[in-house]
Amino acid sequence: MEAYIVDWLSLLVRWLHLIAGIAWIGASFYFVWLDNSLEPSPAGGNARVFGELWSVHGGGFYHNEKFLLGPEKLPATLHWFKWRPTRRGFRGWRCSRSCTGGARERI
């Protein structure tokens, strides 16, 4: 019975890893699109802003600005996407170790 539960847990972890990987790739495509869609800032705007983009999603309007150097004052809440790929790589490594049962060490 224990092997049966382990097999189901392994399958669940693999599917979760696959779905998270697809979401991560989607987020990567979003940021590539975002960088490629930036419009130059209007004259008289903030000189530190490299480009901006207005978009609409779900009935809400979004205004994104890209600073090549950080803004003069950072907001209290800053959403940081730097660690997402690192976490994804670590989780992939951990999943491959658990799914193979450490078989690579025995080879």
Secondary structure as UniProt FT lines:
FT   HELIX           2..36
FT   TURN            43..44
FT   TURN            47..48
FT   STRAND          49..57
FT   TURN            58..59
FT   STRAND          60..67
FT   HELIX           83..100
FT   TURN            101..102
FT   HELIX           103..106
//
